[in-house]
Amino acid sequence: MPAKSAAQQKAAGAALAAKRGESSPSKLKGASKEMYKSMSERELEEFASTKRKGKPEHVSKAQSSSKSRKNRSGSRARAE
């Protein structure tokens, strides 16, 4: 699964470095700390290897959850 934003890709890179022992896990904060705890090295590699070109810096929770709802419902129409 590729990263959805540049920030997510960067956080995965930091978590991966800590997982491999290249940096200290105690220096991780926020998303990278959670990724370090909950993801395998292989999963982190997939996120970290995502190209940043064309990715937004951040994806808001509202944007990502509305995309999920569209995918589940099978239609692109919005309920208003």
mmCIF file as gemmi writes it, N, C-alpha and C atoms, coordinates in Angstrom:
data_model
loop_
_atom_site.group_PDB
_atom_site.id
_atom_site.type_symbol
_atom_site.label_atom_id
_atom_site.label_alt_id
_atom_site.label_comp_id
_atom_site.label_asym_id
_atom_site.label_entity_id
_atom_site.label_seq_id
_atom_site.pdbx_PDB_ins_code
_atom_site.Cartn_x
_atom_site.Cartn_y
_atom_site.Cartn_z
_atom_site.occupancy
_atom_site.B_iso_or_equiv
_atom_site.pdbx_formal_charge
_atom_site.auth_seq_id
_atom_site.auth_asym_id
_atom_site.pdbx_PDB_model_num
ATOM 1 N N . MET Axp A 1 ? 0.85 -1.172 0 1 0 ? 1 A 1
ATOM 2 C CA . MET Axp A 1 ? 0 0 0 1 0 ? 1 A 1
ATOM 3 C C . MET Axp A 1 ? 0.895 1.233 0 1 0 ? 1 A 1
ATOM 4 N N . PRO Axp A 2 ? 0.775 2.081 -1.004 1 0 ? 2 A 1
ATOM 5 C CA . PRO Axp A 2 ? 1.623 3.272 -1.049 1 0 ? 2 A 1
ATOM 6 C C . PRO Axp A 2 ? 1.15 4.36 -0.093 1 0 ? 2 A 1
ATOM 7 N N . ALA Axp A 3 ? 2.064 5.24 0.257 1 0 ? 3 A 1
ATOM 8 C CA . ALA Axp A 3 ? 1.729 6.382 1.109 1 0 ? 3 A 1
ATOM 9 C C . ALA Axp A 3 ? 0.79 7.31 0.355 1 0 ? 3 A 1
ATOM 10 N N . LYS Axp A 4 ? -0.129 7.96 1.084 1 0 ? 4 A 1
ATOM 11 C CA . LYS Axp A 4 ? -1.092 8.86 0.463 1 0 ? 4 A 1
ATOM 12 C C . LYS Axp A 4 ? -0.624 10.304 0.459 1 0 ? 4 A 1
ATOM 13 N N . SER Axp A 5 ? 0.42 10.614 1.215 1 0 ? 5 A 1
ATOM 14 C CA . SER Axp A 5 ? 0.933 11.98 1.26 1 0 ? 5 A 1
ATOM 15 C C . SER Axp A 5 ? 2.436 11.952 1.495 1 0 ? 5 A 1
ATOM 16 N N . ALA Axp A 6 ? 3.064 13.085 1.208 1 0 ? 6 A 1
ATOM 17 C CA . ALA Axp A 6 ? 4.5 13.2 1.44 1 0 ? 6 A 1
ATOM 18 C C . ALA Axp A 6 ? 4.815 13.072 2.927 1 0 ? 6 A 1
ATOM 19 N N . ALA Axp A 7 ? 3.954 13.615 3.777 1 0 ? 7 A 1
ATOM 20 C CA . ALA Axp A 7 ? 4.178 13.537 5.223 1 0 ? 7 A 1
ATOM 21 C C . ALA Axp A 7 ? 4.146 12.086 5.701 1 0 ? 7 A 1
ATOM 22 N N . GLN Axp A 8 ? 3.234 11.303 5.155 1 0 ? 8 A 1
ATOM 23 C CA . GLN Axp A 8 ? 3.131 9.889 5.539 1 0 ? 8 A 1
ATOM 24 C C . GLN Axp A 8 ? 4.382 9.131 5.079 1 0 ? 8 A 1
ATOM 25 N N . GLN Axp A 9 ? 4.885 9.465 3.91 1 0 ? 9 A 1
ATOM 26 C CA . GLN Axp A 9 ? 6.086 8.824 3.38 1 0 ? 9 A 1
ATOM 27 C C . GLN Axp A 9 ? 7.299 9.156 4.245 1 0 ? 9 A 1
ATOM 28 N N . LYS Axp A 10 ? 7.395 10.416 4.66 1 0 ? 10 A 1
ATOM 29 C CA . LYS Axp A 10 ? 8.514 10.842 5.505 1 0 ? 10 A 1
ATOM 30 C C . LYS Axp A 10 ? 8.459 10.165 6.878 1 0 ? 10 A 1
ATOM 31 N N . ALA Axp A 11 ? 7.259 10.078 7.452 1 0 ? 11 A 1
ATOM 32 C CA . ALA Axp A 11 ? 7.095 9.43 8.759 1 0 ? 11 A 1
ATOM 33 C C . ALA Axp A 11 ? 7.482 7.957 8.672 1 0 ? 11 A 1
ATOM 34 N N . ALA Axp A 12 ? 7.107 7.309 7.582 1 0 ? 12 A 1
ATOM 35 C CA . ALA Axp A 12 ? 7.462 5.902 7.401 1 0 ? 12 A 1
ATOM 36 C C . ALA Axp A 12 ? 8.975 5.738 7.276 1 0 ? 12 A 1
ATOM 37 N N . GLY Axp A 13 ? 9.628 6.673 6.621 1 0 ? 13 A 1
ATOM 38 C CA . GLY Axp A 13 ? 11.082 6.623 6.495 1 0 ? 13 A 1
ATOM 39 C C . GLY Axp A 13 ? 11.776 6.748 7.848 1 0 ? 13 A 1
ATOM 40 N N . ALA Axp A 14 ? 11.272 7.632 8.69 1 0 ? 14 A 1
ATOM 41 C CA . ALA Axp A 14 ? 11.844 7.802 10.027 1 0 ? 14 A 1
ATOM 42 C C . ALA Axp A 14 ? 11.625 6.544 10.872 1 0 ? 14 A 1
ATOM 43 N N . ALA Axp A 15 ? 10.419 5.983 10.793 1 0 ? 15 A 1
ATOM 44 C CA . ALA Axp A 15 ? 10.108 4.762 11.552 1 0 ? 15 A 1
ATOM 45 C C . ALA Axp A 15 ? 10.957 3.588 11.059 1 0 ? 15 A 1
ATOM 46 N N . LEU Axp A 16 ? 11.153 3.507 9.76 1 0 ? 16 A 1
ATOM 47 C CA . LEU Axp A 16 ? 11.96 2.431 9.183 1 0 ? 16 A 1
ATOM 48 C C . LEU Axp A 16 ? 13.409 2.533 9.647 1 0 ? 16 A 1
ATOM 49 N N . ALA Axp A 17 ? 13.955 3.735 9.67 1 0 ? 17 A 1
ATOM 50 C CA . ALA Axp A 17 ? 15.333 3.932 10.142 1 0 ? 17 A 1
ATOM 51 C C . ALA Axp A 17 ? 15.47 3.468 11.594 1 0 ? 17 A 1
ATOM 52 N N . ALA Axp A 18 ? 14.484 3.773 12.414 1 0 ? 18 A 1
ATOM 53 C CA . ALA Axp A 18 ? 14.515 3.341 13.82 1 0 ? 18 A 1
ATOM 54 C C . ALA Axp A 18 ? 14.382 1.824 13.916 1 0 ? 18 A 1
ATOM 55 N N . LYS Axp A 19 ? 13.518 1.238 13.097 1 0 ? 19 A 1
ATOM 56 C CA . LYS Axp A 19 ? 13.304 -0.211 13.099 1 0 ? 19 A 1
ATOM 57 C C . LYS Axp A 19 ? 14.597 -0.946 12.733 1 0 ? 19 A 1
ATOM 58 N N . ARG Axp A 20 ? 15.374 -0.36 11.822 1 0 ? 20 A 1
ATOM 59 C CA . ARG Axp A 20 ? 16.632 -0.974 11.377 1 0 ? 20 A 1
ATOM 60 C C . ARG Axp A 20 ? 17.806 -0.656 12.312 1 0 ? 20 A 1
ATOM 61 N N . GLY Axp A 21 ? 17.579 0.194 13.308 1 0 ? 21 A 1
ATOM 62 C CA . GLY Axp A 21 ? 18.646 0.546 14.237 1 0 ? 21 A 1
ATOM 63 C C . GLY Axp A 21 ? 19.533 1.671 13.762 1 0 ? 21 A 1
ATOM 64 N N . GLU Axp A 22 ? 19.126 2.362 12.695 1 0 ? 22 A 1
ATOM 65 C CA . GLU Axp A 22 ? 19.914 3.465 12.153 1 0 ? 22 A 1
ATOM 66 C C . GLU Axp A 22 ? 19.692 4.76 12.937 1 0 ? 22 A 1
ATOM 67 N N . SER Axp A 23 ? 18.592 4.823 13.677 1 0 ? 23 A 1
ATOM 68 C CA . SER Axp A 23 ? 18.317 5.975 14.545 1 0 ? 23 A 1
ATOM 69 C C . SER Axp A 23 ? 17.605 5.456 15.794 1 0 ? 23 A 1
ATOM 70 N N . SER Axp A 24 ? 17.502 6.316 16.777 1 0 ? 24 A 1
ATOM 71 C CA . SER Axp A 24 ? 16.924 5.909 18.051 1 0 ? 24 A 1
ATOM 72 C C . SER Axp A 24 ? 15.392 5.998 18.03 1 0 ? 24 A 1
ATOM 73 N N . PRO Axp A 25 ? 14.7 4.931 18.428 1 0 ? 25 A 1
ATOM 74 C CA . PRO Axp A 25 ? 13.23 4.98 18.497 1 0 ? 25 A 1
ATOM 75 C C . PRO Axp A 25 ? 12.715 6.024 19.481 1 0 ? 25 A 1
ATOM 76 N N . SER Axp A 26 ? 13.515 6.388 20.477 1 0 ? 26 A 1
ATOM 77 C CA . SER Axp A 26 ? 13.083 7.382 21.466 1 0 ? 26 A 1
ATOM 78 C C . SER Axp A 26 ? 12.963 8.781 20.857 1 0 ? 26 A 1
ATOM 79 N N . LYS Axp A 27 ? 13.579 9.008 19.699 1 0 ? 27 A 1
ATOM 80 C CA . LYS Axp A 27 ? 13.499 10.311 19.041 1 0 ? 27 A 1
ATOM 81 C C . LYS Axp A 27 ? 12.273 10.442 18.143 1 0 ? 27 A 1
ATOM 82 N N . LEU Axp A 28 ? 11.529 9.36 17.957 1 0 ? 28 A 1
ATOM 83 C CA . LEU Axp A 28 ? 10.337 9.408 17.115 1 0 ? 28 A 1
ATOM 84 C C . LEU Axp A 28 ? 9.203 10.12 17.831 1 0 ? 28 A 1
ATOM 85 N N . LYS Axp A 29 ? 8.358 10.807 17.05 1 0 ? 29 A 1
ATOM 86 C CA . LYS Axp A 29 ? 7.198 11.514 17.594 1 0 ? 29 A 1
ATOM 87 C C . LYS Axp A 29 ? 6.003 11.265 16.687 1 0 ? 29 A 1
ATOM 88 N N . GLY Axp A 30 ? 4.817 11.398 17.244 1 0 ? 30 A 1
ATOM 89 C CA . GLY Axp A 30 ? 3.583 11.384 16.461 1 0 ? 30 A 1
ATOM 90 C C . GLY Axp A 30 ? 3.398 10.16 15.586 1 0 ? 30 A 1
ATOM 91 N N . ALA Axp A 31 ? 3.138 10.41 14.301 1 0 ? 31 A 1
ATOM 92 C CA . ALA Axp A 31 ? 2.812 9.35 13.354 1 0 ? 31 A 1
ATOM 93 C C . ALA Axp A 31 ? 3.957 8.347 13.195 1 0 ? 31 A 1
ATOM 94 N N . SER Axp A 32 ? 5.182 8.836 13.16 1 0 ? 32 A 1
ATOM 95 C CA . SER Axp A 32 ? 6.315 7.918 12.978 1 0 ? 32 A 1
ATOM 96 C C . SER Axp A 32 ? 6.447 6.964 14.166 1 0 ? 32 A 1
ATOM 97 N N . LYS Axp A 33 ? 6.15 7.449 15.361 1 0 ? 33 A 1
ATOM 98 C CA . LYS Axp A 33 ? 6.218 6.609 16.56 1 0 ? 33 A 1
ATOM 99 C C . LYS Axp A 33 ? 5.141 5.521 16.499 1 0 ? 33 A 1
ATOM 100 N N . GLU Axp A 34 ? 3.938 5.898 16.086 1 0 ? 34 A 1
ATOM 101 C CA . GLU Axp A 34 ? 2.847 4.925 15.957 1 0 ? 34 A 1
ATOM 102 C C . GLU Axp A 34 ? 3.149 3.904 14.856 1 0 ? 34 A 1
ATOM 103 N N . MET Axp A 35 ? 3.71 4.372 13.755 1 0 ? 35 A 1
ATOM 104 C CA . MET Axp A 35 ? 4.081 3.46 12.661 1 0 ? 35 A 1
ATOM 105 C C . MET Axp A 35 ? 5.148 2.478 13.136 1 0 ? 35 A 1
ATOM 106 N N . TYR Axp A 36 ? 6.12 2.966 13.883 1 0 ? 36 A 1
ATOM 107 C CA . TYR Axp A 36 ? 7.193 2.118 14.409 1 0 ? 36 A 1
ATOM 108 C C . TYR Axp A 36 ? 6.622 0.98 15.25 1 0 ? 36 A 1
ATOM 109 N N . LYS Axp A 37 ? 5.647 1.315 16.091 1 0 ? 37 A 1
ATOM 110 C CA . LYS Axp A 37 ? 5.056 0.322 16.99 1 0 ? 37 A 1
ATOM 111 C C . LYS Axp A 37 ? 4.155 -0.677 16.262 1 0 ? 37 A 1
ATOM 112 N N . SER Axp A 38 ? 3.411 -0.216 15.272 1 0 ? 38 A 1
ATOM 113 C CA . SER Axp A 38 ? 2.338 -1.034 14.716 1 0 ? 38 A 1
ATOM 114 C C . SER Axp A 38 ? 2.631 -1.699 13.374 1 0 ? 38 A 1
ATOM 115 N N . MET Axp A 39 ? 3.715 -1.319 12.693 1 0 ? 39 A 1
ATOM 116 C CA . MET Axp A 39 ? 3.965 -1.849 11.353 1 0 ? 39 A 1
ATOM 117 C C . MET Axp A 39 ? 5.254 -2.665 11.293 1 0 ? 39 A 1
ATOM 118 N N . SER Axp A 40 ? 5.263 -3.625 10.386 1 0 ? 40 A 1
ATOM 119 C CA . SER Axp A 40 ? 6.467 -4.438 10.175 1 0 ? 40 A 1
ATOM 120 C C . SER Axp A 40 ? 7.466 -3.66 9.319 1 0 ? 40 A 1
ATOM 121 N N . GLU Axp A 41 ? 8.687 -4.133 9.285 1 0 ? 41 A 1
ATOM 122 C CA . GLU Axp A 41 ? 9.715 -3.481 8.472 1 0 ? 41 A 1
ATOM 123 C C . GLU Axp A 41 ? 9.317 -3.492 7.001 1 0 ? 41 A 1
ATOM 124 N N . ARG Axp A 42 ? 8.724 -4.564 6.563 1 0 ? 42 A 1
ATOM 125 C CA . ARG Axp A 42 ? 8.304 -4.674 5.154 1 0 ? 42 A 1
ATOM 126 C C . ARG Axp A 42 ? 7.219 -3.644 4.814 1 0 ? 42 A 1
ATOM 127 N N . GLU Axp A 43 ? 6.24 -3.492 5.716 1 0 ? 43 A 1
ATOM 128 C CA . GLU Axp A 43 ? 5.181 -2.494 5.495 1 0 ? 43 A 1
ATOM 129 C C . GLU Axp A 43 ? 5.769 -1.082 5.453 1 0 ? 43 A 1
ATOM 130 N N . LEU Axp A 44 ? 6.694 -0.808 6.36 1 0 ? 44 A 1
ATOM 131 C CA . LEU Axp A 44 ? 7.333 0.501 6.391 1 0 ? 44 A 1
ATOM 132 C C . LEU Axp A 44 ? 8.123 0.747 5.111 1 0 ? 44 A 1
ATOM 133 N N . GLU Axp A 45 ? 8.774 -0.27 4.591 1 0 ? 45 A 1
ATOM 134 C CA . GLU Axp A 45 ? 9.516 -0.136 3.335 1 0 ? 45 A 1
ATOM 135 C C . GLU Axp A 45 ? 8.585 0.264 2.2 1 0 ? 45 A 1
ATOM 136 N N . GLU Axp A 46 ? 7.392 -0.351 2.143 1 0 ? 46 A 1
ATOM 137 C CA . GLU Axp A 46 ? 6.425 -0.023 1.093 1 0 ? 46 A 1
ATOM 138 C C . GLU Axp A 46 ? 6.004 1.445 1.175 1 0 ? 46 A 1
ATOM 139 N N . PHE Axp A 47 ? 5.708 1.921 2.377 1 0 ? 47 A 1
ATOM 140 C CA . PHE Axp A 47 ? 5.304 3.314 2.544 1 0 ? 47 A 1
ATOM 141 C C . PHE Axp A 47 ? 6.462 4.255 2.243 1 0 ? 47 A 1
ATOM 142 N N . ALA Axp A 48 ? 7.638 3.944 2.757 1 0 ? 48 A 1
ATOM 143 C CA . ALA Axp A 48 ? 8.789 4.834 2.61 1 0 ? 48 A 1
ATOM 144 C C . ALA Axp A 48 ? 9.291 4.907 1.173 1 0 ? 48 A 1
ATOM 145 N N . SER Axp A 49 ? 9.072 3.866 0.395 1 0 ? 49 A 1
ATOM 146 C CA . SER Axp A 49 ? 9.578 3.855 -0.978 1 0 ? 49 A 1
ATOM 147 C C . SER Axp A 49 ? 8.651 4.551 -1.963 1 0 ? 49 A 1
ATOM 148 N N . THR Axp A 50 ? 7.499 5.008 -1.514 1 0 ? 50 A 1
ATOM 149 C CA . THR Axp A 50 ? 6.563 5.726 -2.364 1 0 ? 50 A 1
ATOM 150 C C . THR Axp A 50 ? 7.201 7.017 -2.862 1 0 ? 50 A 1
ATOM 151 N N . LYS Axp A 51 ? 7.062 7.295 -4.138 1 0 ? 51 A 1
ATOM 152 C CA . LYS Axp A 51 ? 7.584 8.542 -4.69 1 0 ? 51 A 1
ATOM 153 C C . LYS Axp A 51 ? 6.735 9.703 -4.207 1 0 ? 51 A 1
ATOM 154 N N . ARG Axp A 52 ? 7.358 10.812 -3.855 1 0 ? 52 A 1
ATOM 155 C CA . ARG Axp A 52 ? 6.625 11.975 -3.34 1 0 ? 52 A 1
ATOM 156 C C . ARG Axp A 52 ? 6.081 12.869 -4.44 1 0 ? 52 A 1
ATOM 157 N N . LYS Axp A 53 ? 6.617 12.748 -5.643 1 0 ? 53 A 1
ATOM 158 C CA . LYS Axp A 53 ? 6.185 13.617 -6.731 1 0 ? 53 A 1
ATOM 159 C C . LYS Axp A 53 ? 4.684 13.443 -6.977 1 0 ? 53 A 1
ATOM 160 N N . GLY Axp A 54 ? 3.966 14.542 -6.945 1 0 ? 54 A 1
ATOM 161 C CA . GLY Axp A 54 ? 2.535 14.511 -7.186 1 0 ? 54 A 1
ATOM 162 C C . GLY Axp A 54 ? 1.689 14.219 -5.955 1 0 ? 54 A 1
ATOM 163 N N . LYS Axp A 55 ? 2.331 13.935 -4.838 1 0 ? 55 A 1
ATOM 164 C CA . LYS Axp A 55 ? 1.601 13.673 -3.593 1 0 ? 55 A 1
ATOM 165 C C . LYS Axp A 55 ? 1.406 14.987 -2.838 1 0 ? 55 A 1
ATOM 166 N N . PRO Axp A 56 ? 0.245 15.162 -2.216 1 0 ? 56 A 1
ATOM 167 C CA . PRO Axp A 56 ? 0.077 16.357 -1.381 1 0 ? 56 A 1
ATOM 168 C C . PRO Axp A 56 ? 0.951 16.24 -0.136 1 0 ? 56 A 1
ATOM 169 N N . GLU Axp A 57 ? 1.303 17.358 0.466 1 0 ? 57 A 1
ATOM 170 C CA . GLU Axp A 57 ? 2.121 17.306 1.687 1 0 ? 57 A 1
ATOM 171 C C . GLU Axp A 57 ? 1.341 16.623 2.806 1 0 ? 57 A 1
ATOM 172 N N . HIS Axp A 58 ? 0.051 16.956 2.931 1 0 ? 58 A 1
ATOM 173 C CA . HIS Axp A 58 ? -0.8 16.339 3.953 1 0 ? 58 A 1
ATOM 174 C C . HIS Axp A 58 ? -2.147 15.985 3.341 1 0 ? 58 A 1
ATOM 175 N N . VAL Axp A 59 ? -2.779 14.958 3.866 1 0 ? 59 A 1
ATOM 176 C CA . VAL Axp A 59 ? -4.142 14.602 3.501 1 0 ? 59 A 1
ATOM 177 C C . VAL Axp A 59 ? -4.952 14.679 4.785 1 0 ? 59 A 1
ATOM 178 N N . SER Axp A 60 ? -6 15.486 4.77 1 0 ? 60 A 1
ATOM 179 C CA . SER Axp A 60 ? -6.794 15.627 5.996 1 0 ? 60 A 1
ATOM 180 C C . SER Axp A 60 ? -7.59 14.366 6.259 1 0 ? 60 A 1
ATOM 181 N N . LYS Axp A 61 ? -7.968 14.148 7.516 1 0 ? 61 A 1
ATOM 182 C CA . LYS Axp A 61 ? -8.751 12.973 7.884 1 0 ? 61 A 1
ATOM 183 C C . LYS Axp A 61 ? -10.092 12.982 7.168 1 0 ? 61 A 1
ATOM 184 N N . ALA Axp A 62 ? -10.683 14.15 6.978 1 0 ? 62 A 1
ATOM 185 C CA . ALA Axp A 62 ? -11.977 14.25 6.299 1 0 ? 62 A 1
ATOM 186 C C . ALA Axp A 62 ? -11.852 13.797 4.852 1 0 ? 62 A 1
ATOM 187 N N . GLN Axp A 63 ? -10.778 14.171 4.17 1 0 ? 63 A 1
ATOM 188 C CA . GLN Axp A 63 ? -10.58 13.759 2.784 1 0 ? 63 A 1
ATOM 189 C C . GLN Axp A 63 ? -10.392 12.258 2.683 1 0 ? 63 A 1
ATOM 190 N N . SER Axp A 64 ? -9.586 11.697 3.529 1 0 ? 64 A 1
ATOM 191 C CA . SER Axp A 64 ? -9.308 10.269 3.439 1 0 ? 64 A 1
ATOM 192 C C . SER Axp A 64 ? -10.525 9.447 3.83 1 0 ? 64 A 1
ATOM 193 N N . SER Axp A 65 ? -11.325 9.9 4.797 1 0 ? 65 A 1
ATOM 194 C CA . SER Axp A 65 ? -12.507 9.129 5.186 1 0 ? 65 A 1
ATOM 195 C C . SER Axp A 65 ? -13.613 9.253 4.15 1 0 ? 65 A 1
ATOM 196 N N . SER Axp A 66 ? -13.729 10.4 3.477 1 0 ? 66 A 1
ATOM 197 C CA . SER Axp A 66 ? -14.756 10.524 2.449 1 0 ? 66 A 1
ATOM 198 C C . SER Axp A 66 ? -14.411 9.662 1.251 1 0 ? 66 A 1
ATOM 199 N N . LYS Axp A 67 ? -13.137 9.501 0.951 1 0 ? 67 A 1
ATOM 200 C CA . LYS Axp A 67 ? -12.732 8.603 -0.131 1 0 ? 67 A 1
ATOM 201 C C . LYS Axp A 67 ? -13.089 7.171 0.217 1 0 ? 67 A 1
ATOM 202 N N . SER Axp A 68 ? -12.911 6.807 1.467 1 0 ? 68 A 1
ATOM 203 C CA . SER Axp A 68 ? -13.252 5.454 1.901 1 0 ? 68 A 1
ATOM 204 C C . SER Axp A 68 ? -14.741 5.195 1.748 1 0 ? 68 A 1
ATOM 205 N N . ARG Axp A 69 ? -15.56 6.182 2.106 1 0 ? 69 A 1
ATOM 206 C CA . ARG Axp A 69 ? -17.007 6.013 1.981 1 0 ? 69 A 1
ATOM 207 C C . ARG Axp A 69 ? -17.414 5.868 0.535 1 0 ? 69 A 1
ATOM 208 N N . LYS Axp A 70 ? -16.795 6.631 -0.363 1 0 ? 70 A 1
ATOM 209 C CA . LYS Axp A 70 ? -17.111 6.521 -1.785 1 0 ? 70 A 1
ATOM 210 C C . LYS Axp A 70 ? -16.77 5.126 -2.286 1 0 ? 70 A 1
ATOM 211 N N . ASN Axp A 71 ? -15.635 4.614 -1.876 1 0 ? 71 A 1
ATOM 212 C CA . ASN Axp A 71 ? -15.215 3.288 -2.326 1 0 ? 71 A 1
ATOM 213 C C . ASN Axp A 71 ? -16.138 2.2 -1.809 1 0 ? 71 A 1
ATOM 214 N N . ARG Axp A 72 ? -16.619 2.327 -0.589 1 0 ? 72 A 1
ATOM 215 C CA . ARG Axp A 72 ? -17.506 1.314 -0.025 1 0 ? 72 A 1
ATOM 216 C C . ARG Axp A 72 ? -18.883 1.336 -0.656 1 0 ? 72 A 1
ATOM 217 N N . SER Axp A 73 ? -19.392 2.532 -0.955 1 0 ? 73 A 1
ATOM 218 C CA . SER Axp A 73 ? -20.742 2.625 -1.482 1 0 ? 73 A 1
ATOM 219 C C . SER Axp A 73 ? -20.797 2.282 -2.962 1 0 ? 73 A 1
ATOM 220 N N . GLY Axp A 74 ? -19.662 2.401 -3.64 1 0 ? 74 A 1
ATOM 221 C CA . GLY Axp A 74 ? -19.617 2.063 -5.054 1 0 ? 74 A 1
ATOM 222 C C . GLY Axp A 74 ? -20.089 3.183 -5.951 1 0 ? 74 A 1
ATOM 223 N N . SER Axp A 75 ? -20.485 4.323 -5.409 1 0 ? 75 A 1
ATOM 224 C CA . SER Axp A 75 ? -20.906 5.448 -6.228 1 0 ? 75 A 1
ATOM 225 C C . SER Axp A 75 ? -20.127 6.677 -5.827 1 0 ? 75 A 1
ATOM 226 N N . ARG Axp A 76 ? -20.115 7.633 -6.718 1 0 ? 76 A 1
ATOM 227 C CA . ARG Axp A 76 ? -19.386 8.861 -6.439 1 0 ? 76 A 1
ATOM 228 C C . ARG Axp A 76 ? -20.326 9.974 -5.98 1 0 ? 76 A 1
ATOM 229 N N . ALA Axp A 77 ? -21.613 9.715 -5.927 1 0 ? 77 A 1
ATOM 230 C CA . ALA Axp A 77 ? -22.571 10.738 -5.504 1 0 ? 77 A 1
ATOM 231 C C . ALA Axp A 77 ? -22.443 10.988 -4.009 1 0 ? 77 A 1
ATOM 232 N N . ARG Axp A 78 ? -22.565 12.231 -3.628 1 0 ? 78 A 1
ATOM 233 C CA . ARG Axp A 78 ? -22.463 12.593 -2.212 1 0 ? 78 A 1
ATOM 234 C C . ARG Axp A 78 ? -23.859 12.739 -1.629 1 0 ? 78 A 1
ATOM 235 N N . ALA Axp A 79 ? -24.016 12.264 -0.436 1 0 ? 79 A 1
ATOM 236 C CA . ALA Axp A 79 ? -25.282 12.44 0.273 1 0 ? 79 A 1
ATOM 237 C C . ALA Axp A 79 ? -25.287 13.819 0.909 1 0 ? 79 A 1
ATOM 238 N N . GLU Axp A 80 ? -26.31 14.608 0.662 1 0 ? 80 A 1
ATOM 239 C CA . GLU Axp A 80 ? -26.362 15.951 1.237 1 0 ? 80 A 1
ATOM 240 C C . GLU Axp A 80 ? -27.56 16.118 2.107 1 0 ? 80 A 1
